[in-house]
Amino acid sequence: MTELSSVAPNADPLSHDAMLALRRVVMVAWLAIALGFAMEALTLAGRLAAVLTRLPP
């Protein structure tokens, strides 16, 4: 039974160190995206709080 691979036939597979570096880059990218979403949520919560405190009783 043959195994299908997504790697081109003549391409060298990534070394272990290169794979770890790539994994680290991807993890940092995901953390940056998550931090951006968290900051946006805090900004929207601050705006909502400012609007709600200006409402008449």
Biopython code that builds the backbone (N, CA, C, O; Angstrom):
import numpy as np
from Bio.PDB.StructureBuilder import StructureBuilder

atoms = [
    (1, "MET", "N", (0.854, -1.183, 0.000)),
    (1, "MET", "CA", (0.000, 0.000, 0.000)),
    (1, "MET", "C", (0.895, 1.240, 0.000)),
    (1, "MET", "O", (1.800, 1.358, 0.826)),
    (2, "THR", "N", (0.642, 2.150, -0.916)),
    (2, "THR", "CA", (1.469, 3.352, -1.007)),
    (2, "THR", "C", (0.865, 4.460, -0.160)),
    (2, "THR", "O", (-0.351, 4.561, 0.005)),
    (3, "GLU", "N", (1.755, 5.286, 0.370)),
    (3, "GLU", "CA", (1.311, 6.400, 1.207)),
    (3, "GLU", "C", (1.390, 7.678, 0.389)),
    (3, "GLU", "O", (2.413, 7.958, -0.236)),
    (4, "LEU", "N", (0.320, 8.449, 0.393)),
    (4, "LEU", "CA", (0.307, 9.711, -0.337)),
    (4, "LEU", "C", (0.962, 10.785, 0.505)),
    (4, "LEU", "O", (0.751, 10.842, 1.717)),
    (5, "SER", "N", (1.741, 11.624, -0.116)),
    (5, "SER", "CA", (2.428, 12.696, 0.587)),
    (5, "SER", "C", (2.110, 14.020, -0.087)),
    (5, "SER", "O", (1.957, 14.088, -1.307)),
    (6, "SER", "N", (2.010, 15.081, 0.723)),
    (6, "SER", "CA", (1.738, 16.405, 0.171)),
    (6, "SER", "C", (3.031, 17.104, -0.237)),
    (6, "SER", "O", (2.998, 18.222, -0.751)),
    (7, "VAL", "N", (4.162, 16.452, -0.012)),
    (7, "VAL", "CA", (5.457, 17.035, -0.350)),
    (7, "VAL", "C", (5.806, 16.673, -1.789)),
    (7, "VAL", "O", (5.550, 15.558, -2.243)),
    (8, "ALA", "N", (6.388, 17.625, -2.492)),
    (8, "ALA", "CA", (6.822, 17.359, -3.865)),
    (8, "ALA", "C", (7.870, 16.245, -3.854)),
    (8, "ALA", "O", (8.633, 16.145, -2.894)),
    (9, "PRO", "N", (7.930, 15.411, -4.885)),
    (9, "PRO", "CA", (8.828, 14.259, -4.888)),
    (9, "PRO", "C", (10.302, 14.617, -4.714)),
    (9, "PRO", "O", (11.039, 13.859, -4.084)),
    (10, "ASN", "N", (10.749, 15.742, -5.252)),
    (10, "ASN", "CA", (12.162, 16.098, -5.172)),
    (10, "ASN", "C", (12.477, 17.063, -4.034)),
    (10, "ASN", "O", (13.624, 17.488, -3.895)),
    (11, "ALA", "N", (11.496, 17.413, -3.226)),
    (11, "ALA", "CA", (11.709, 18.375, -2.149)),
    (11, "ALA", "C", (12.290, 17.691, -0.924)),
    (11, "ALA", "O", (11.921, 16.568, -0.579)),
    (12, "ASP", "N", (13.208, 18.396, -0.276)),
    (12, "ASP", "CA", (13.769, 17.874, 0.964)),
    (12, "ASP", "C", (12.818, 18.188, 2.108)),
    (12, "ASP", "O", (12.315, 19.309, 2.188)),
    (13, "PRO", "N", (12.560, 17.245, 2.984)),
    (13, "PRO", "CA", (11.695, 17.537, 4.129)),
    (13, "PRO", "C", (12.406, 18.500, 5.086)),
    (13, "PRO", "O", (13.635, 18.564, 5.120)),
    (14, "LEU", "N", (11.628, 19.231, 5.848)),
    (14, "LEU", "CA", (12.209, 20.181, 6.799)),
    (14, "LEU", "C", (12.940, 19.440, 7.901)),
    (14, "LEU", "O", (12.512, 18.374, 8.344)),
    (15, "SER", "N", (14.039, 20.013, 8.331)),
    (15, "SER", "CA", (14.758, 19.426, 9.454)),
    (15, "SER", "C", (13.935, 19.624, 10.728)),
    (15, "SER", "O", (12.962, 20.379, 10.745)),
    (16, "HIS", "N", (14.338, 18.943, 11.777)),
    (16, "HIS", "CA", (13.616, 19.038, 13.044)),
    (16, "HIS", "C", (13.678, 20.474, 13.577)),
    (16, "HIS", "O", (12.676, 21.000, 14.062)),
    (17, "ASP", "N", (14.853, 21.108, 13.487)),
    (17, "ASP", "CA", (14.998, 22.487, 13.962)),
    (17, "ASP", "C", (14.156, 23.450, 13.144)),
    (17, "ASP", "O", (13.560, 24.377, 13.692)),
    (18, "ALA", "N", (14.104, 23.237, 11.833)),
    (18, "ALA", "CA", (13.292, 24.106, 10.988)),
    (18, "ALA", "C", (11.809, 23.927, 11.293)),
    (18, "ALA", "O", (11.047, 24.894, 11.280)),
    (19, "MET", "N", (11.405, 22.705, 11.565)),
    (19, "MET", "CA", (10.003, 22.450, 11.905)),
    (19, "MET", "C", (9.637, 23.122, 13.226)),
    (19, "MET", "O", (8.552, 23.688, 13.357)),
    (20, "LEU", "N", (10.543, 23.060, 14.206)),
    (20, "LEU", "CA", (10.279, 23.723, 15.485)),
    (20, "LEU", "C", (10.217, 25.238, 15.313)),
    (20, "LEU", "O", (9.383, 25.897, 15.935)),
    (21, "ALA", "N", (11.081, 25.789, 14.486)),
    (21, "ALA", "CA", (11.069, 27.228, 14.245)),
    (21, "ALA", "C", (9.778, 27.646, 13.551)),
    (21, "ALA", "O", (9.174, 28.656, 13.912)),
    (22, "LEU", "N", (9.358, 26.876, 12.562)),
    (22, "LEU", "CA", (8.111, 27.176, 11.870)),
    (22, "LEU", "C", (6.930, 27.089, 12.825)),
    (22, "LEU", "O", (6.031, 27.929, 12.781)),
    (23, "ARG", "N", (6.928, 26.088, 13.679)),
    (23, "ARG", "CA", (5.851, 25.937, 14.660)),
    (23, "ARG", "C", (5.828, 27.126, 15.617)),
    (23, "ARG", "O", (4.757, 27.607, 15.988)),
    (24, "ARG", "N", (7.008, 27.600, 16.016)),
    (24, "ARG", "CA", (7.088, 28.751, 16.919)),
    (24, "ARG", "C", (6.560, 30.009, 16.233)),
    (24, "ARG", "O", (5.851, 30.799, 16.857)),
    (25, "VAL", "N", (6.892, 30.205, 14.964)),
    (25, "VAL", "CA", (6.406, 31.373, 14.218)),
    (25, "VAL", "C", (4.886, 31.349, 14.116)),
    (25, "VAL", "O", (4.229, 32.373, 14.297)),
    (26, "VAL", "N", (4.336, 30.184, 13.827)),
    (26, "VAL", "CA", (2.876, 30.060, 13.721)),
    (26, "VAL", "C", (2.219, 30.327, 15.069)),
    (26, "VAL", "O", (1.173, 30.973, 15.126)),
    (27, "MET", "N", (2.818, 29.839, 16.156)),
    (27, "MET", "CA", (2.247, 30.058, 17.480)),
    (27, "MET", "C", (2.268, 31.542, 17.837)),
    (27, "MET", "O", (1.296, 32.056, 18.391)),
    (28, "VAL", "N", (3.354, 32.233, 17.530)),
    (28, "VAL", "CA", (3.439, 33.661, 17.814)),
    (28, "VAL", "C", (2.414, 34.424, 16.983)),
    (28, "VAL", "O", (1.813, 35.380, 17.471)),
    (29, "ALA", "N", (2.210, 34.016, 15.743)),
    (29, "ALA", "CA", (1.208, 34.674, 14.900)),
    (29, "ALA", "C", (-0.193, 34.507, 15.484)),
    (29, "ALA", "O", (-0.961, 35.468, 15.531)),
    (30, "TRP", "N", (-0.529, 33.304, 15.927)),
    (30, "TRP", "CA", (-1.847, 33.071, 16.529)),
    (30, "TRP", "C", (-2.008, 33.865, 17.820)),
    (30, "TRP", "O", (-3.086, 34.399, 18.085)),
    (31, "LEU", "N", (-0.954, 33.950, 18.626)),
    (31, "LEU", "CA", (-1.030, 34.730, 19.866)),
    (31, "LEU", "C", (-1.218, 36.221, 19.561)),
    (31, "LEU", "O", (-1.945, 36.910, 20.277)),
    (32, "ALA", "N", (-0.575, 36.715, 18.516)),
    (32, "ALA", "CA", (-0.747, 38.116, 18.138)),
    (32, "ALA", "C", (-2.182, 38.387, 17.686)),
    (32, "ALA", "O", (-2.757, 39.425, 18.012)),
    (33, "ILE", "N", (-2.743, 37.464, 16.946)),
    (33, "ILE", "CA", (-4.141, 37.609, 16.506)),
    (33, "ILE", "C", (-5.080, 37.589, 17.711)),
    (33, "ILE", "O", (-6.002, 38.399, 17.794)),
    (34, "ALA", "N", (-4.848, 36.670, 18.638)),
    (34, "ALA", "CA", (-5.689, 36.584, 19.837)),
    (34, "ALA", "C", (-5.562, 37.848, 20.687)),
    (34, "ALA", "O", (-6.553, 38.335, 21.230)),
    (35, "LEU", "N", (-4.345, 38.375, 20.804)),
    (35, "LEU", "CA", (-4.140, 39.604, 21.561)),
    (35, "LEU", "C", (-4.868, 40.775, 20.895)),
    (35, "LEU", "O", (-5.429, 41.629, 21.583)),
    (36, "GLY", "N", (-4.860, 40.816, 19.588)),
    (36, "GLY", "CA", (-5.589, 41.859, 18.869)),
    (36, "GLY", "C", (-7.083, 41.790, 19.124)),
    (36, "GLY", "O", (-7.735, 42.814, 19.330)),
    (37, "PHE", "N", (-7.625, 40.576, 19.109)),
    (37, "PHE", "CA", (-9.052, 40.423, 19.403)),
    (37, "PHE", "C", (-9.370, 40.826, 20.839)),
    (37, "PHE", "O", (-10.400, 41.451, 21.092)),
    (38, "ALA", "N", (-8.500, 40.476, 21.776)),
    (38, "ALA", "CA", (-8.726, 40.843, 23.180)),
    (38, "ALA", "C", (-8.677, 42.357, 23.359)),
    (38, "ALA", "O", (-9.498, 42.923, 24.081)),
    (39, "MET", "N", (-7.733, 43.006, 22.714)),
    (39, "MET", "CA", (-7.648, 44.464, 22.823)),
    (39, "MET", "C", (-8.866, 45.135, 22.199)),
    (39, "MET", "O", (-9.365, 46.132, 22.723)),
    (40, "GLU", "N", (-9.339, 44.599, 21.095)),
    (40, "GLU", "CA", (-10.535, 45.153, 20.463)),
    (40, "GLU", "C", (-11.756, 44.974, 21.377)),
    (40, "GLU", "O", (-12.586, 45.877, 21.483)),
    (41, "ALA", "N", (-11.868, 43.828, 22.028)),
    (41, "ALA", "CA", (-12.982, 43.593, 22.950)),
    (41, "ALA", "C", (-12.922, 44.564, 24.125)),
    (41, "ALA", "O", (-13.954, 45.078, 24.556)),
    (42, "LEU", "N", (-11.718, 44.820, 24.648)),
    (42, "LEU", "CA", (-11.593, 45.779, 25.754)),
    (42, "LEU", "C", (-11.950, 47.192, 25.301)),
    (42, "LEU", "O", (-12.573, 47.945, 26.049)),
    (43, "THR", "N", (-11.565, 47.548, 24.101)),
    (43, "THR", "CA", (-11.901, 48.867, 23.573)),
    (43, "THR", "C", (-13.413, 49.013, 23.427)),
    (43, "THR", "O", (-13.983, 50.036, 23.808)),
    (44, "LEU", "N", (-14.054, 47.994, 22.878)),
    (44, "LEU", "CA", (-15.516, 48.053, 22.725)),
    (44, "LEU", "C", (-16.212, 48.075, 24.077)),
    (44, "LEU", "O", (-17.215, 48.770, 24.237)),
    (45, "ALA", "N", (-15.701, 47.327, 25.058)),
    (45, "ALA", "CA", (-16.295, 47.344, 26.395)),
    (45, "ALA", "C", (-16.138, 48.716, 27.033)),
    (45, "ALA", "O", (-17.045, 49.193, 27.714)),
    (46, "GLY", "N", (-14.994, 49.350, 26.815)),
    (46, "GLY", "CA", (-14.785, 50.705, 27.342)),
    (46, "GLY", "C", (-15.724, 51.710, 26.712)),
    (46, "GLY", "O", (-16.261, 52.582, 27.395)),
    (47, "ARG", "N", (-15.924, 51.590, 25.405)),
    (47, "ARG", "CA", (-16.860, 52.494, 24.731)),
    (47, "ARG", "C", (-18.285, 52.278, 25.225)),
    (47, "ARG", "O", (-19.030, 53.236, 25.433)),
    (48, "LEU", "N", (-18.656, 51.027, 25.409)),
    (48, "LEU", "CA", (-20.000, 50.724, 25.910)),
    (48, "LEU", "C", (-20.181, 51.280, 27.314)),
    (48, "LEU", "O", (-21.227, 51.848, 27.628)),
    (49, "ALA", "N", (-19.172, 51.122, 28.158)),
    (49, "ALA", "CA", (-19.270, 51.662, 29.520)),
    (49, "ALA", "C", (-19.378, 53.186, 29.489)),
    (49, "ALA", "O", (-20.125, 53.771, 30.274)),
    (50, "ALA", "N", (-18.642, 53.826, 28.591)),
    (50, "ALA", "CA", (-18.714, 55.297, 28.503)),
    (50, "ALA", "C", (-20.096, 55.734, 28.046)),
    (50, "ALA", "O", (-20.619, 56.731, 28.545)),
    (51, "VAL", "N", (-20.694, 55.020, 27.121)),
    (51, "VAL", "CA", (-22.033, 55.366, 26.640)),
    (51, "VAL", "C", (-23.064, 55.134, 27.740)),
    (51, "VAL", "O", (-23.965, 55.950, 27.937)),
    (52, "LEU", "N", (-22.929, 54.014, 28.456)),
    (52, "LEU", "CA", (-23.917, 53.708, 29.491)),
    (52, "LEU", "C", (-23.850, 54.667, 30.669)),
    (52, "LEU", "O", (-24.867, 54.913, 31.318)),
    (53, "THR", "N", (-22.668, 55.217, 30.959)),
    (53, "THR", "CA", (-22.574, 56.160, 32.075)),
    (53, "THR", "C", (-23.123, 57.532, 31.709)),
    (53, "THR", "O", (-23.415, 58.337, 32.594)),
    (54, "ARG", "N", (-23.270, 57.810, 30.405)),
    (54, "ARG", "CA", (-23.811, 59.101, 29.975)),
    (54, "ARG", "C", (-25.340, 59.093, 29.872)),
    (54, "ARG", "O", (-25.951, 60.147, 29.694)),
    (55, "LEU", "N", (-25.952, 57.929, 29.981)),
    (55, "LEU", "CA", (-27.407, 57.859, 29.875)),
    (55, "LEU", "C", (-28.058, 58.518, 31.074)),
    (55, "LEU", "O", (-27.572, 58.380, 32.196)),
    (56, "PRO", "N", (-29.158, 59.237, 30.854)),
    (56, "PRO", "CA", (-29.864, 59.835, 31.993)),
    (56, "PRO", "C", (-30.514, 58.742, 32.858)),
    (56, "PRO", "O", (-30.909, 57.693, 32.351)),
    (57, "PRO", "N", (-30.616, 58.998, 34.138)),
    (57, "PRO", "CA", (-31.220, 57.972, 35.035)),
    (57, "PRO", "C", (-32.691, 57.726, 34.792)),
    (57, "PRO", "O", (-33.299, 56.900, 35.471)),
]
sb = StructureBuilder()
sb.init_structure("model")
sb.init_model(0)
sb.init_chain("A")
sb.init_seg("    ")
for serial, (resi, resn, name, xyz) in enumerate(atoms, 1):
    if name == "N":
        sb.init_residue(resn, " ", resi, " ")
    sb.init_atom(name, np.array(xyz, "f"), 0.0, 1.0, " ", f" {name:<3s}", serial, name[0])
structure = sb.get_structure()
